[in-house]
């Protein structure tokens, strides 16, 4: 994990940006407290893309239109489960 003092980042943004692209997330620290994380665009897309894939799977699943599948939740406090 690479950490950078906020004061340093003001003068070395290009270097930190390059480090984020080649080494991974860069953590910004001010007064011994982590305040921010700089991610490359590729890293950000890979993190956010996963949720879109799950969303697409649920929306476009063949089961989404199936009439014989029930998606209603059983609201009883306890229920019998077969294992």
Jmol script that loads the backbone (N, CA, C; Angstrom):
load data "model"
ATOM      1  N   UNK A   1       0.855  -1.172   0.000  1.00  0.00           N
ATOM      2  CA  UNK A   1       0.000   0.000   0.000  1.00  0.00           C
ATOM      3  C   UNK A   1       0.899   1.233   0.000  1.00  0.00           C
ATOM      4  N   UNK A   2       0.626   2.132  -0.924  1.00  0.00           N
ATOM      5  CA  UNK A   2       1.362   3.386  -0.986  1.00  0.00           C
ATOM      6  C   UNK A   2       0.526   4.486  -0.380  1.00  0.00           C
ATOM      7  N   UNK A   3       1.124   5.266   0.512  1.00  0.00           N
ATOM      8  CA  UNK A   3       0.422   6.409   1.094  1.00  0.00           C
ATOM      9  C   UNK A   3       1.176   7.685   0.750  1.00  0.00           C
ATOM     10  N   UNK A   4       0.443   8.762   0.599  1.00  0.00           N
ATOM     11  CA  UNK A   4       1.001  10.064   0.237  1.00  0.00           C
ATOM     12  C   UNK A   4       0.466  11.118   1.190  1.00  0.00           C
ATOM     13  N   UNK A   5       1.318  12.007   1.640  1.00  0.00           N
ATOM     14  CA  UNK A   5       0.874  13.140   2.432  1.00  0.00           C
ATOM     15  C   UNK A   5       0.153  14.111   1.506  1.00  0.00           C
ATOM     16  N   UNK A   6      -0.950  14.688   1.942  1.00  0.00           N
ATOM     17  CA  UNK A   6      -1.735  15.591   1.106  1.00  0.00           C
ATOM     18  C   UNK A   6      -0.870  16.747   0.608  1.00  0.00           C
ATOM     19  N   UNK A   7      -0.008  17.269   1.455  1.00  0.00           N
ATOM     20  CA  UNK A   7       0.874  18.373   1.066  1.00  0.00           C
ATOM     21  C   UNK A   7       1.757  17.959  -0.125  1.00  0.00           C
ATOM     22  N   UNK A   8       2.235  16.726  -0.111  1.00  0.00           N
ATOM     23  CA  UNK A   8       3.066  16.215  -1.198  1.00  0.00           C
ATOM     24  C   UNK A   8       2.272  16.090  -2.486  1.00  0.00           C
ATOM     25  N   UNK A   9       1.028  15.664  -2.376  1.00  0.00           N
ATOM     26  CA  UNK A   9       0.228  15.417  -3.575  1.00  0.00           C
ATOM     27  C   UNK A   9      -0.023  16.682  -4.373  1.00  0.00           C
ATOM     28  N   UNK A  10      -0.049  17.820  -3.711  1.00  0.00           N
ATOM     29  CA  UNK A  10      -0.273  19.075  -4.423  1.00  0.00           C
ATOM     30  C   UNK A  10       0.809  19.327  -5.464  1.00  0.00           C
ATOM     31  N   UNK A  11       2.017  18.870  -5.198  1.00  0.00           N
ATOM     32  CA  UNK A  11       3.136  19.115  -6.107  1.00  0.00           C
ATOM     33  C   UNK A  11       3.455  17.935  -7.016  1.00  0.00           C
ATOM     34  N   UNK A  12       2.946  16.763  -6.716  1.00  0.00           N
ATOM     35  CA  UNK A  12       3.338  15.568  -7.465  1.00  0.00           C
ATOM     36  C   UNK A  12       2.159  14.780  -8.022  1.00  0.00           C
ATOM     37  N   UNK A  13       1.114  15.452  -8.421  1.00  0.00           N
ATOM     38  CA  UNK A  13      -0.090  14.767  -8.886  1.00  0.00           C
ATOM     39  C   UNK A  13       0.176  13.858 -10.082  1.00  0.00           C
ATOM     40  N   UNK A  14       0.989  14.303 -11.027  1.00  0.00           N
ATOM     41  CA  UNK A  14       1.285  13.450 -12.200  1.00  0.00           C
ATOM     42  C   UNK A  14       1.959  12.148 -11.784  1.00  0.00           C
ATOM     43  N   UNK A  15       2.910  12.238 -10.851  1.00  0.00           N
ATOM     44  CA  UNK A  15       3.618  11.050 -10.383  1.00  0.00           C
ATOM     45  C   UNK A  15       2.645  10.100  -9.672  1.00  0.00           C
ATOM     46  N   UNK A  16       1.755  10.628  -8.873  1.00  0.00           N
ATOM     47  CA  UNK A  16       0.799   9.809  -8.135  1.00  0.00           C
ATOM     48  C   UNK A  16      -0.207   9.172  -9.096  1.00  0.00           C
ATOM     49  N   UNK A  17      -0.621   9.933 -10.119  1.00  0.00           N
ATOM     50  CA  UNK A  17      -1.531   9.404 -11.136  1.00  0.00           C
ATOM     51  C   UNK A  17      -0.876   8.232 -11.859  1.00  0.00           C
ATOM     52  N   UNK A  18       0.375   8.375 -12.228  1.00  0.00           N
ATOM     53  CA  UNK A  18       1.112   7.300 -12.909  1.00  0.00           C
ATOM     54  C   UNK A  18       1.221   6.078 -11.990  1.00  0.00           C
ATOM     55  N   UNK A  19       1.479   6.320 -10.703  1.00  0.00           N
ATOM     56  CA  UNK A  19       1.571   5.212  -9.749  1.00  0.00           C
ATOM     57  C   UNK A  19       0.234   4.482  -9.632  1.00  0.00           C
ATOM     58  N   UNK A  20      -0.860   5.215  -9.659  1.00  0.00           N
ATOM     59  CA  UNK A  20      -2.186   4.582  -9.593  1.00  0.00           C
ATOM     60  C   UNK A  20      -2.427   3.702 -10.809  1.00  0.00           C
ATOM     61  N   UNK A  21      -1.924   4.112 -11.957  1.00  0.00           N
ATOM     62  CA  UNK A  21      -2.118   3.332 -13.185  1.00  0.00           C
ATOM     63  C   UNK A  21      -1.228   2.097 -13.225  1.00  0.00           C
ATOM     64  N   UNK A  22      -0.042   2.171 -12.632  1.00  0.00           N
ATOM     65  CA  UNK A  22       0.905   1.057 -12.734  1.00  0.00           C
ATOM     66  C   UNK A  22       0.976   0.189 -11.480  1.00  0.00           C
ATOM     67  N   UNK A  23       0.731   0.778 -10.300  1.00  0.00           N
ATOM     68  CA  UNK A  23       0.924   0.042  -9.051  1.00  0.00           C
ATOM     69  C   UNK A  23      -0.371  -0.251  -8.301  1.00  0.00           C
ATOM     70  N   UNK A  24      -1.459   0.384  -8.715  1.00  0.00           N
ATOM     71  CA  UNK A  24      -2.717   0.171  -8.012  1.00  0.00           C
ATOM     72  C   UNK A  24      -3.126   1.395  -7.213  1.00  0.00           C
ATOM     73  N   UNK A  25      -4.151   1.273  -6.392  1.00  0.00           N
ATOM     74  CA  UNK A  25      -4.688   2.414  -5.643  1.00  0.00           C
ATOM     75  C   UNK A  25      -3.624   3.130  -4.817  1.00  0.00           C
ATOM     76  N   UNK A  26      -3.723   4.461  -4.771  1.00  0.00           N
ATOM     77  CA  UNK A  26      -2.825   5.296  -3.993  1.00  0.00           C
ATOM     78  C   UNK A  26      -3.638   5.967  -2.891  1.00  0.00           C
ATOM     79  N   UNK A  27      -3.169   5.879  -1.666  1.00  0.00           N
ATOM     80  CA  UNK A  27      -3.911   6.379  -0.519  1.00  0.00           C
ATOM     81  C   UNK A  27      -3.347   7.722  -0.075  1.00  0.00           C
ATOM     82  N   UNK A  28      -4.221   8.702   0.096  1.00  0.00           N
ATOM     83  CA  UNK A  28      -3.815  10.031   0.529  1.00  0.00           C
ATOM     84  C   UNK A  28      -4.027  10.158   2.032  1.00  0.00           C
ATOM     85  N   UNK A  29      -3.019  10.672   2.713  1.00  0.00           N
ATOM     86  CA  UNK A  29      -3.028  10.752   4.162  1.00  0.00           C
ATOM     87  C   UNK A  29      -2.802  12.195   4.593  1.00  0.00           C
ATOM     88  N   UNK A  30      -3.602  12.641   5.546  1.00  0.00           N
ATOM     89  CA  UNK A  30      -3.410  13.966   6.125  1.00  0.00           C
ATOM     90  C   UNK A  30      -3.485  13.833   7.637  1.00  0.00           C
ATOM     91  N   UNK A  31      -2.450  14.280   8.306  1.00  0.00           N
ATOM     92  CA  UNK A  31      -2.351  14.198   9.764  1.00  0.00           C
ATOM     93  C   UNK A  31      -2.578  12.772  10.253  1.00  0.00           C
ATOM     94  N   UNK A  32      -1.875  11.836   9.642  1.00  0.00           N
ATOM     95  CA  UNK A  32      -1.908  10.413  10.002  1.00  0.00           C
ATOM     96  C   UNK A  32      -3.288   9.770   9.841  1.00  0.00           C
ATOM     97  N   UNK A  33      -4.147  10.375   9.037  1.00  0.00           N
ATOM     98  CA  UNK A  33      -5.473   9.815   8.792  1.00  0.00           C
ATOM     99  C   UNK A  33      -5.695   9.694   7.279  1.00  0.00           C
ATOM    100  N   UNK A  34      -6.118   8.502   6.839  1.00  0.00           N
ATOM    101  CA  UNK A  34      -6.405   8.314   5.428  1.00  0.00           C
ATOM    102  C   UNK A  34      -7.620   9.140   5.032  1.00  0.00           C
ATOM    103  N   UNK A  35      -7.472   9.982   4.010  1.00  0.00           N
ATOM    104  CA  UNK A  35      -8.562  10.875   3.632  1.00  0.00           C
ATOM    105  C   UNK A  35      -9.145  10.568   2.253  1.00  0.00           C
ATOM    106  N   UNK A  36      -8.368   9.900   1.389  1.00  0.00           N
ATOM    107  CA  UNK A  36      -8.866   9.638   0.035  1.00  0.00           C
ATOM    108  C   UNK A  36      -8.062   8.520  -0.613  1.00  0.00           C
ATOM    109  N   UNK A  37      -8.617   7.990  -1.699  1.00  0.00           N
ATOM    110  CA  UNK A  37      -7.940   6.972  -2.493  1.00  0.00           C
ATOM    111  C   UNK A  37      -7.998   7.399  -3.949  1.00  0.00           C
ATOM    112  N   UNK A  38      -6.863   7.336  -4.633  1.00  0.00           N
ATOM    113  CA  UNK A  38      -6.805   7.655  -6.057  1.00  0.00           C
ATOM    114  C   UNK A  38      -6.721   6.336  -6.818  1.00  0.00           C
ATOM    115  N   UNK A  39      -7.725   6.077  -7.654  1.00  0.00           N
ATOM    116  CA  UNK A  39      -7.776   4.853  -8.460  1.00  0.00           C
ATOM    117  C   UNK A  39      -7.566   5.183  -9.919  1.00  0.00           C
ATOM    118  N   UNK A  40      -6.980   4.255 -10.656  1.00  0.00           N
ATOM    119  CA  UNK A  40      -6.931   4.415 -12.109  1.00  0.00           C
ATOM    120  C   UNK A  40      -8.342   4.208 -12.653  1.00  0.00           C
ATOM    121  N   UNK A  41      -8.589   4.694 -13.843  1.00  0.00           N
ATOM    122  CA  UNK A  41      -9.894   4.528 -14.471  1.00  0.00           C
ATOM    123  C   UNK A  41     -10.209   3.049 -14.685  1.00  0.00           C
ATOM    124  N   UNK A  42      -9.212   2.274 -15.097  1.00  0.00           N
ATOM    125  CA  UNK A  42      -9.417   0.834 -15.306  1.00  0.00           C
ATOM    126  C   UNK A  42      -9.829   0.133 -14.010  1.00  0.00           C
ATOM    127  N   UNK A  43      -9.178   0.506 -12.911  1.00  0.00           N
ATOM    128  CA  UNK A  43      -9.510  -0.088 -11.611  1.00  0.00           C
ATOM    129  C   UNK A  43     -10.935   0.267 -11.207  1.00  0.00           C
ATOM    130  N   UNK A  44     -11.296   1.523 -11.388  1.00  0.00           N
ATOM    131  CA  UNK A  44     -12.655   1.962 -11.051  1.00  0.00           C
ATOM    132  C   UNK A  44     -13.689   1.219 -11.884  1.00  0.00           C
ATOM    133  N   UNK A  45     -13.446   1.090 -13.176  1.00  0.00           N
ATOM    134  CA  UNK A  45     -14.394   0.388 -14.049  1.00  0.00           C
ATOM    135  C   UNK A  45     -14.530  -1.078 -13.658  1.00  0.00           C
ATOM    136  N   UNK A  46     -13.412  -1.714 -13.299  1.00  0.00           N
ATOM    137  CA  UNK A  46     -13.503  -3.123 -12.920  1.00  0.00           C
ATOM    138  C   UNK A  46     -14.280  -3.302 -11.617  1.00  0.00           C
ATOM    139  N   UNK A  47     -14.187  -2.333 -10.706  1.00  0.00           N
ATOM    140  CA  UNK A  47     -14.938  -2.421  -9.451  1.00  0.00           C
ATOM    141  C   UNK A  47     -16.426  -2.171  -9.662  1.00  0.00           C
ATOM    142  N   UNK A  48     -16.762  -1.221 -10.507  1.00  0.00           N
ATOM    143  CA  UNK A  48     -18.173  -0.885 -10.702  1.00  0.00           C
ATOM    144  C   UNK A  48     -18.848  -1.770 -11.733  1.00  0.00           C
ATOM    145  N   UNK A  49     -18.114  -2.373 -12.613  1.00  0.00           N
ATOM    146  CA  UNK A  49     -18.689  -3.207 -13.662  1.00  0.00           C
ATOM    147  C   UNK A  49     -19.343  -4.461 -13.095  1.00  0.00           C
ATOM    148  N   UNK A  50     -18.812  -4.995 -12.009  1.00  0.00           N
ATOM    149  CA  UNK A  50     -19.352  -6.230 -11.446  1.00  0.00           C
ATOM    150  C   UNK A  50     -20.814  -6.078 -11.052  1.00  0.00           C
ATOM    151  N   UNK A  51     -21.172  -4.952 -10.471  1.00  0.00           N
ATOM    152  CA  UNK A  51     -22.563  -4.769 -10.075  1.00  0.00           C
ATOM    153  C   UNK A  51     -23.464  -4.655 -11.292  1.00  0.00           C
ATOM    154  N   UNK A  52     -22.962  -4.074 -12.375  1.00  0.00           N
ATOM    155  CA  UNK A  52     -23.754  -3.985 -13.591  1.00  0.00           C
ATOM    156  C   UNK A  52     -23.988  -5.372 -14.183  1.00  0.00           C
ATOM    157  N   UNK A  53     -23.007  -6.229 -14.089  1.00  0.00           N
ATOM    158  CA  UNK A  53     -23.144  -7.581 -14.620  1.00  0.00           C
ATOM    159  C   UNK A  53     -24.222  -8.335 -13.840  1.00  0.00           C
ATOM    160  N   UNK A  54     -24.216  -8.226 -12.516  1.00  0.00           N
ATOM    161  CA  UNK A  54     -25.232  -8.887 -11.711  1.00  0.00           C
ATOM    162  C   UNK A  54     -26.612  -8.314 -12.027  1.00  0.00           C
ATOM    163  N   UNK A  55     -26.697  -7.003 -12.151  1.00  0.00           N
ATOM    164  CA  UNK A  55     -27.966  -6.346 -12.501  1.00  0.00           C
ATOM    165  C   UNK A  55     -28.480  -6.870 -13.836  1.00  0.00           C
ATOM    166  N   UNK A  56     -27.604  -6.892 -14.855  1.00  0.00           N
ATOM    167  CA  UNK A  56     -28.009  -7.385 -16.173  1.00  0.00           C
ATOM    168  C   UNK A  56     -28.457  -8.842 -16.097  1.00  0.00           C
ATOM    169  N   UNK A  57     -27.744  -9.637 -15.314  1.00  0.00           N
ATOM    170  CA  UNK A  57     -28.113 -11.044 -15.177  1.00  0.00           C
ATOM    171  C   UNK A  57     -29.532 -11.181 -14.624  1.00  0.00           C
ATOM    172  N   UNK A  58     -29.828 -10.408 -13.585  1.00  0.00           N
ATOM    173  CA  UNK A  58     -31.153 -10.515 -12.976  1.00  0.00           C
ATOM    174  C   UNK A  58     -32.255  -9.996 -13.890  1.00  0.00           C
ATOM    175  N   UNK A  59     -32.011  -8.895 -14.576  1.00  0.00           N
ATOM    176  CA  UNK A  59     -33.027  -8.295 -15.440  1.00  0.00           C
ATOM    177  C   UNK A  59     -33.271  -9.127 -16.696  1.00  0.00           C
ATOM    178  N   UNK A  60     -32.194  -9.640 -17.293  1.00  0.00           N
ATOM    179  CA  UNK A  60     -32.324 -10.343 -18.579  1.00  0.00           C
ATOM    180  C   UNK A  60     -32.342 -11.860 -18.437  1.00  0.00           C
ATOM    181  N   UNK A  61     -32.442 -12.357 -17.231  1.00  0.00           N
ATOM    182  CA  UNK A  61     -32.497 -13.791 -17.005  1.00  0.00           C
ATOM    183  C   UNK A  61     -33.769 -14.364 -17.624  1.00  0.00           C
ATOM    184  N   UNK A  62     -33.704 -15.550 -18.202  1.00  0.00           N
ATOM    185  CA  UNK A  62     -34.912 -16.190 -18.731  1.00  0.00           C
ATOM    186  C   UNK A  62     -35.957 -16.407 -17.636  1.00  0.00           C
ATOM    187  N   UNK A  63     -35.530 -16.513 -16.386  1.00  0.00           N
ATOM    188  CA  UNK A  63     -36.465 -16.713 -15.294  1.00  0.00           C
ATOM    189  C   UNK A  63     -37.234 -15.441 -14.931  1.00  0.00           C
ATOM    190  N   UNK A  64     -36.759 -14.293 -15.370  1.00  0.00           N
ATOM    191  CA  UNK A  64     -37.426 -13.035 -15.024  1.00  0.00           C
ATOM    192  C   UNK A  64     -38.851 -12.996 -15.571  1.00  0.00           C
ATOM    193  N   UNK A  65     -39.098 -13.634 -16.693  1.00  0.00           N
ATOM    194  CA  UNK A  65     -40.426 -13.634 -17.316  1.00  0.00           C
ATOM    195  C   UNK A  65     -41.202 -14.930 -17.056  1.00  0.00           C
ATOM    196  N   UNK A  66     -40.573 -15.882 -16.366  1.00  0.00           N
ATOM    197  CA  UNK A  66     -41.225 -17.169 -16.133  1.00  0.00           C
ATOM    198  C   UNK A  66     -42.415 -16.993 -15.200  1.00  0.00           C
ATOM    199  N   UNK A  67     -43.509 -17.626 -15.565  1.00  0.00           N
ATOM    200  CA  UNK A  67     -44.725 -17.508 -14.767  1.00  0.00           C
ATOM    201  C   UNK A  67     -44.775 -18.530 -13.640  1.00  0.00           C
ATOM    202  N   UNK A  68     -44.022 -19.608 -13.761  1.00  0.00           N
ATOM    203  CA  UNK A  68     -44.083 -20.664 -12.750  1.00  0.00           C
ATOM    204  C   UNK A  68     -43.046 -20.492 -11.634  1.00  0.00           C
ATOM    205  N   UNK A  69     -42.352 -19.366 -11.612  1.00  0.00           N
ATOM    206  CA  UNK A  69     -41.360 -19.096 -10.576  1.00  0.00           C
ATOM    207  C   UNK A  69     -41.906 -18.004  -9.668  1.00  0.00           C
ATOM    208  N   UNK A  70     -41.895 -18.267  -8.363  1.00  0.00           N
ATOM    209  CA  UNK A  70     -42.413 -17.299  -7.399  1.00  0.00           C
ATOM    210  C   UNK A  70     -41.257 -16.579  -6.717  1.00  0.00           C
ATOM    211  N   UNK A  71     -41.279 -15.254  -6.748  1.00  0.00           N
ATOM    212  CA  UNK A  71     -40.245 -14.462  -6.106  1.00  0.00           C
ATOM    213  C   UNK A  71     -40.775 -13.757  -4.858  1.00  0.00           C
ATOM    214  N   UNK A  72     -41.894 -14.220  -4.340  1.00  0.00           N
ATOM    215  CA  UNK A  72     -42.467 -13.604  -3.156  1.00  0.00           C
ATOM    216  C   UNK A  72     -41.759 -14.136  -1.918  1.00  0.00           C
ATOM    217  N   UNK A  73     -41.504 -13.256  -0.981  1.00  0.00           N
ATOM    218  CA  UNK A  73     -40.816 -13.626   0.247  1.00  0.00           C
ATOM    219  C   UNK A  73     -41.805 -14.129   1.279  1.00  0.00           C
ATOM    220  N   UNK A  74     -41.423 -15.211   1.942  1.00  0.00           N
ATOM    221  CA  UNK A  74     -42.220 -15.736   3.048  1.00  0.00           C
ATOM    222  C   UNK A  74     -41.944 -14.851   4.260  1.00  0.00           C
ATOM    223  N   UNK A  75     -42.936 -14.141   4.744  1.00  0.00           N
ATOM    224  CA  UNK A  75     -42.753 -13.171   5.817  1.00  0.00           C
ATOM    225  C   UNK A  75     -42.977 -13.751   7.210  1.00  0.00           C
ATOM    226  N   UNK A  76     -43.210 -15.058   7.305  1.00  0.00           N
ATOM    227  CA  UNK A  76     -43.384 -15.660   8.621  1.00  0.00           C
ATOM    228  C   UNK A  76     -42.049 -15.636   9.377  1.00  0.00           C
ATOM    229  N   UNK A  77     -42.123 -15.603  10.706  1.00  0.00           N
ATOM    230  CA  UNK A  77     -40.919 -15.512  11.516  1.00  0.00           C
ATOM    231  C   UNK A  77     -40.084 -16.778  11.432  1.00  0.00           C
ATOM    232  N   UNK A  78     -40.709 -17.935  11.389  1.00  0.00           N
ATOM    233  CA  UNK A  78     -39.993 -19.203  11.258  1.00  0.00           C
ATOM    234  C   UNK A  78     -40.646 -20.021  10.156  1.00  0.00           C
ATOM    235  N   UNK A  79     -39.886 -20.856   9.547  1.00  0.00           N
ATOM    236  CA  UNK A  79     -40.452 -21.731   8.507  1.00  0.00           C
ATOM    237  C   UNK A  79     -39.632 -23.006   8.431  1.00  0.00           C
ATOM    238  N   UNK A  80     -40.268 -24.066   7.976  1.00  0.00           N
ATOM    239  CA  UNK A  80     -39.617 -25.355   7.826  1.00  0.00           C
ATOM    240  C   UNK A  80     -38.747 -25.341   6.557  1.00  0.00           C
ATOM    241  N   UNK A  81     -37.547 -25.871   6.677  1.00  0.00           N
ATOM    242  CA  UNK A  81     -36.638 -25.932   5.532  1.00  0.00           C
ATOM    243  C   UNK A  81     -36.175 -27.364   5.377  1.00  0.00           C
ATOM    244  N   UNK A  82     -36.240 -27.885   4.167  1.00  0.00           N
ATOM    245  CA  UNK A  82     -35.735 -29.245   3.920  1.00  0.00           C
ATOM    246  C   UNK A  82     -34.282 -29.140   3.448  1.00  0.00           C
ATOM    247  N   UNK A  83     -33.456 -29.969   4.080  1.00  0.00           N
ATOM    248  CA  UNK A  83     -32.024 -29.944   3.729  1.00  0.00           C
ATOM    249  C   UNK A  83     -31.631 -31.270   3.138  1.00  0.00           C
TER     250      UNK A  83
END
end "model"
wireframe off; spacefill off
backbone 0.3
color backbone group
